[in-house]
């Protein structure tokens, strides 16, 4: 039969012919196999994905190379209901958090909600700009926009009393005071897509602090009318930062409009990356692009909560004196029965505050006397200081008594003054730990 044949018909016929030949000669072309080293092959997969059950089960059976994935909703539940367990879990294992499937608009969750729990991997919808992506991009800018960022020291220590939802000062970390003065702005562009007011821009500035709940705050300047080129704000704000290593500062410039305030630019920076003094803050667009010549002129100062200037090492523990302690106060309701009941609670609250502060100060002093930084744990301190317990002739200068609930140190004869301070400081830590334990069990009132 004659007729026209297309290239597609000829290709299909060739495929059928090749298929029949392969079926007729199944052993004509043996499959080439490679011999692999099993141990080397297992190294290809660094982490093994496993299902999360509960914290206590993971602490007992999960291996360090196993990673668990958490839905945003489940991770938020653990962050709110079990913040302490979640932080301790992430000290030992990897956690990956992904957005809820209900985010059909590709919106983003707040990564700070999970960073404060120590989650190592928080997935984001990079195609959707906004506040959440600003926080994500700003956070990793301190590491050259690549790799990992080290968690705060308080979240890495073996023994720590940090809760992700703390609304007060963090044990072992001295609060910092951030003083920001918004002086002026330069070359603010007209918001994209705005046409209601022509070329007029009425800018104002928001200064936002993002971090643990105790640090989250925001302040705004006045509106400067009809001046987007050289607006003068000249306003100062003060923020208390309780966990500097996890805090971020965000500058947002908006256009005051009666229809709805419109976005002009923003800049997000980790608190630890702030440089003090007079600074120009470059503004970025909603998608993260640098706005040419647009900036804020500001003055930044950071001081210790007690006053007296910024601590020498930022982000590390700074001991707090007893004079600076802030005790919780009870408000009088002028209801005699209720006021009488809560009147007796004031002394125990003060005692608990003193116990917490004394323990924090003693731990910091003990680490310093052992010659270690504030990020070291107590086990590392004991390893570092144990060689000093023996004299030149290998006679013991200090003996550990393991018969008590908590190990105690006992001096043997004449010892150096530094060793006396180490033993005295360790005893203070032990007494605080014991008192805390007795209070939790209700032995002490």
C-alpha positions in Angstrom: 0.0 0.0 0.0 1.2 3.4 -0.9 0.7 6.6 1.1 2.4 9.4 3.1 4.3 8.5 6.2 5.2 11.1 8.8 8.2 11.2 11.0 6.0 10.4 14.1 4.7 7.2 12.4 8.2 6.1 11.5 9.4 6.7 15.0 6.6 4.7 16.5 7.2 1.8 14.1 10.9 1.8 15.0 10.1 1.8 18.8 7.8 -1.2 18.3 10.5 -3.1 16.3 13.1 -2.4 19.0 10.7 -3.6 21.7 10.1 -6.9 19.9 13.8 -7.5 19.4 14.5 -6.9 23.1 11.8 -9.4 24.1 13.2 -12.0 21.8 16.7 -11.6 23.1 16.4 -10.9 26.9 19.9 -12.1 27.7 21.7 -10.5 24.8 22.6 -7.3 26.8 23.3 -8.1 30.4 22.7 -5.3 33.0 26.0 -3.9 34.1 26.4 -4.0 37.9 28.7 -2.1 40.2 30.1 -3.2 43.5 29.6 -0.6 46.3 31.1 -0.3 49.7 28.2 -0.6 52.2 29.8 1.7 54.8 30.6 4.4 52.2 27.1 4.2 50.7 25.5 4.7 54.1 27.4 8.0 54.5 25.5 9.5 51.5 22.4 10.0 53.7 23.6 12.2 56.6 20.2 12.4 58.3 17.5 9.8 58.5 13.9 11.1 58.7 11.8 9.6 61.5 8.3 10.2 62.8 8.0 12.2 66.0 5.9 10.7 68.8 6.6 12.6 72.0 9.4 14.2 73.8 10.1 11.6 76.5 10.2 8.8 73.8 12.6 10.8 71.7 14.9 11.5 74.6 15.1 7.7 75.2 15.3 6.1 71.8 16.0 8.8 69.1 19.5 8.8 67.6 21.4 12.0 67.0 21.5 11.5 63.2 17.7 11.2 63.0 15.6 14.3 62.1 11.9 14.8 62.7 9.6 17.0 60.6 6.9 19.1 62.3 3.9 20.6 60.7 3.6 24.3 61.5 0.4 23.7 63.6 2.0 20.9 65.6 5.3 22.8 66.1 3.3 25.9 67.3 1.4 23.6 69.8 4.7 22.3 71.3 6.2 25.8 71.3 3.2 27.1 73.4 2.4 24.1 75.6 5.9 22.5 76.0 8.4 25.3 75.3 11.0 23.9 77.8 10.9 20.4 76.4 11.0 21.7 72.8 14.2 23.7 73.6 15.8 20.7 75.3 14.8 18.4 72.4 16.5 20.7 69.9 19.7 20.7 71.9 20.2 17.0 71.0 18.3 16.5 67.7 17.5 18.2 64.4 14.0 19.6 63.9 12.5 20.7 60.6 9.3 22.8 60.5 7.3 23.3 57.3 4.3 25.5 56.5 0.8 24.3 57.0 -0.9 22.9 53.9 -3.8 25.3 54.7 -1.6 28.2 53.5 -3.0 27.9 50.0 -2.0 31.6 49.3 1.7 30.7 50.0 1.8 33.0 53.0 4.5 32.6 55.6 4.7 31.7 59.2 6.8 33.6 61.7 10.2 31.9 61.8 11.0 33.6 65.1 8.3 31.4 66.8 10.5 28.3 66.0 14.0 29.8 66.2 13.3 30.7 69.8 12.7 27.0 70.4 16.0 26.1 68.8 14.5 24.6 65.6 17.4 24.3 63.1 15.4 24.2 59.8 12.3 26.4 59.2 11.0 26.2 55.7 9.7 29.4 54.1 7.7 30.3 51.0 10.4 32.5 49.3 8.0 33.5 46.6 5.9 35.6 49.0 7.6 38.8 50.3 6.6 40.5 53.5 7.5 40.8 57.2 8.3 37.1 57.7 10.7 36.9 54.7 12.3 40.1 56.0 13.0 38.4 59.3 14.4 35.3 57.6 16.6 37.2 55.2 17.8 39.6 57.9 18.6 36.9 60.3 20.9 35.0 57.9 22.5 38.2 56.7 24.8 38.0 59.7 26.3 34.8 58.2 26.7 36.0 54.6 23.3 34.7 53.6 24.5 31.1 53.8 24.9 28.2 56.2 23.8 28.1 59.8 23.7 30.8 62.5 24.8 29.8 66.0 22.0 29.7 68.6 22.2 31.7 71.8 24.5 30.3 74.4 21.5 29.9 76.9 19.9 27.5 74.3 23.1 25.4 74.0 24.0 24.8 77.6 23.4 21.4 79.0 21.9 22.9 82.2 19.8 26.0 81.6 16.4 27.3 82.7 15.3 28.9 79.4 11.7 28.9 78.2 10.8 30.0 74.7 7.8 31.9 75.9 9.4 33.8 78.7 8.0 37.2 79.3 10.6 38.3 81.8 14.4 38.5 81.9 16.3 35.4 80.9 18.2 33.7 83.7 22.0 34.2 83.3 21.6 37.0 80.7 21.7 40.6 81.6 19.2 42.8 79.7 20.5 45.4 77.3 19.0 48.8 76.7 18.7 49.9 73.1 18.5 53.6 72.5 17.6 54.6 69.0 17.1 58.1 67.7 15.5 58.5 64.3 17.0 61.8 63.1 16.0 62.1 59.5 15.4 60.4 56.2 16.7 60.8 52.7 15.2 60.3 49.2 12.1 58.3 50.1 10.6 57.0 46.8 6.9 57.2 46.1 5.2 53.9 47.0 4.7 51.6 44.1 1.2 51.6 42.7 0.1 54.7 44.6 -1.7 57.4 42.7 -4.3 58.8 45.0 -2.0 61.7 46.2 0.1 62.4 43.2 3.7 62.9 44.1 3.1 63.8 47.8 4.7 61.6 50.4 3.9 61.8 54.1 6.4 59.4 55.7 6.7 58.1 59.2 8.9 55.4 60.7 8.2 52.3 62.8 10.9 50.7 64.9 10.1 47.1 65.7 11.8 44.6 67.9 11.3 40.9 67.2 12.5 38.1 69.5 11.2 36.3 72.5 7.8 37.6 73.9 9.6 39.7 76.5 11.4 41.6 73.8 8.7 42.2 71.2 7.8 45.9 71.0 7.3 48.7 68.5 7.4 52.5 68.5 6.5 55.0 65.7 7.6 58.5 64.9 5.3 61.4 64.0 4.3 61.9 60.4 6.2 64.5 58.4 3.8 65.9 55.9 4.6 66.5 52.2 8.3 65.8 52.5 9.8 62.6 51.1 13.2 64.0 50.2 14.6 65.3 53.6 12.0 64.6 56.4 13.2 65.5 59.9 11.8 63.2 62.6 14.2 63.8 65.6 12.6 61.3 67.9 14.2 58.9 70.4 13.1 55.5 71.6 14.3 53.0 74.2 13.8 49.3 74.2 14.8 46.6 76.8 16.3 43.6 75.1 16.3 40.5 77.4 17.8 38.0 75.0 20.1 40.1 72.7 21.4 37.0 70.7 17.9 36.3 69.4 16.5 39.8 68.9 16.1 41.6 65.6 15.5 45.3 64.8 13.3 46.3 61.9 13.0 49.8 60.5 9.9 50.3 58.4 9.0 53.5 56.5 5.3 54.0 55.6 3.4 56.7 53.8 0.6 58.1 55.9 -2.5 57.9 53.7 -6.2 58.4 54.6 -7.1 55.4 52.4 -4.5 53.1 53.9 -0.8 53.5 54.9 1.5 52.3 52.0 4.8 50.6 52.3 7.9 52.7 51.2 10.9 50.6 52.5 12.3 48.6 55.3 15.6 47.2 56.8 15.9 44.3 59.2 19.1 43.6 61.1 20.0 41.2 64.0 20.6 43.1 67.3 24.1 41.6 67.6 25.0 43.2 64.3 24.1 46.7 65.3 26.9 49.3 65.3 26.7 52.1 67.7 27.0 55.8 66.9 25.6 57.8 64.0 24.6 55.4 61.1 22.8 55.5 57.7 20.3 52.7 57.4 19.8 51.6 53.8 16.2 50.9 52.9 15.0 47.9 50.9 11.9 47.4 48.8 9.2 44.8 49.6 11.0 42.2 47.6 14.4 42.9 49.2 16.0 45.1 46.6 18.1 48.0 47.7 16.3 51.4 47.1 18.8 53.7 45.4 19.9 56.6 47.7 17.0 56.0 50.2 18.1 55.7 53.8 17.4 56.7 57.4 19.9 58.7 59.5 19.9 57.4 63.1 21.9 57.3 66.3 22.3 53.9 68.1 23.5 53.4 71.7 23.5 50.2 73.7 23.9 50.1 77.4 23.8 47.5 80.2 20.5 47.3 82.1 22.3 48.6 85.2 23.8 51.6 83.4 27.4 52.4 82.9 27.9 51.6 79.3 27.8 48.6 77.0 29.3 45.4 78.4 32.7 44.4 76.9 31.4 41.2 75.3 28.0 41.5 73.7 25.7 38.5 73.9 27.5 36.9 76.9 26.2 36.7 80.4 26.7 39.8 82.5 26.2 39.5 86.2 23.6 41.5 87.9 24.0 43.1 91.3 21.4 42.7 94.0 20.6 46.5 93.9 19.4 46.2 90.3 16.9 43.3 91.0 13.4 43.9 90.1 10.9 42.2 92.3 7.4 41.3 91.3 4.8 43.5 93.0 1.2 42.7 93.8 -1.4 45.3 93.1 -3.9 46.1 95.8 -7.5 45.4 94.7 -9.1 47.0 97.8 -11.0 43.8 98.4 -10.0 43.0 101.9 -10.4 39.2 101.7 -8.5 38.9 98.4 -5.7 41.3 99.5 -5.2 39.4 102.8 -4.8 36.1 100.9 -2.2 37.4 98.5 -0.4 39.6 101.1 1.5 36.6 102.4 2.7 35.7 98.9 5.1 38.7 98.6 7.9 37.4 100.8 8.2 34.0 99.0 8.2 35.8 95.6 11.1 37.9 96.8 12.9 34.9 98.2 12.5 33.0 94.9 13.8 36.0 92.9 16.9 36.2 95.2 17.5 32.5 94.9 17.3 32.7 91.1 19.7 35.7 90.9 22.1 34.2 93.4 22.3 31.0 91.4 22.9 32.8 88.1 25.6 35.0 89.5 27.3 32.0 91.2 27.3 30.0 88.0 28.8 32.8 86.0 31.5 33.3 88.7 32.3 29.6 88.7 32.8 29.5 85.0 35.1 32.5 85.1 37.2 31.0 87.9 37.5 27.8 85.9 38.9 29.8 83.0 36.0 29.1 80.7 33.5 31.3 78.8 29.8 31.7 79.6 28.8 29.2 76.9 30.5 26.3 78.9 28.4 23.9 80.9 29.1 22.7 84.5 30.5 19.4 83.3 33.1 21.2 81.2 34.0 23.3 84.2 34.5 20.3 86.4 36.8 18.7 83.7 38.8 21.9 83.4 39.3 22.5 87.1 39.8 18.9 88.3 43.6 18.9 87.6 44.0 21.6 90.2 42.6 19.3 92.9 46.0 17.5 93.2 49.1 19.0 94.8 52.7 18.9 93.5 53.2 15.5 95.2 49.8 14.1 94.0 48.2 14.6 97.4 44.5 15.7 97.1 43.8 19.3 97.8 40.1 19.0 97.2 37.9 15.9 97.7 34.5 15.4 96.1 31.9 14.0 98.5 29.4 12.0 96.5 27.3 10.8 99.4 25.1 13.8 99.4 22.2 14.4 97.0 24.4 16.9 95.2 28.2 16.4 95.1 30.1 18.7 97.4 33.8 19.8 97.6 35.8 19.5 100.7 39.2 21.3 101.2 42.1 19.3 102.4 44.6 21.4 104.4 46.2 24.6 103.0 45.2 25.4 99.4 45.8 28.3 97.0 43.4 31.3 97.3 42.0 30.8 93.8 41.1 27.2 94.7 39.3 28.4 97.8 37.2 30.8 95.7 36.4 27.9 93.3 35.2 25.7 96.1 33.2 28.6 97.8 31.5 29.5 94.5 30.7 25.8 93.8 29.2 25.5 97.3 27.0 28.5 96.5 25.8 26.9 93.3 25.1 23.6 95.1 23.1 25.3 97.9 21.0 27.2 95.3 20.3 24.0 93.4 19.3 22.2 96.6 17.1 25.0 97.8 15.4 25.1 94.4 14.8 21.4 94.4 13.4 21.5 97.9 11.0 24.4 97.0 9.8 22.5 93.9 9.0 19.5 96.1 7.3 21.7 98.7 9.8 20.9 101.5 10.6 24.6 101.9 8.0 27.3 102.0 
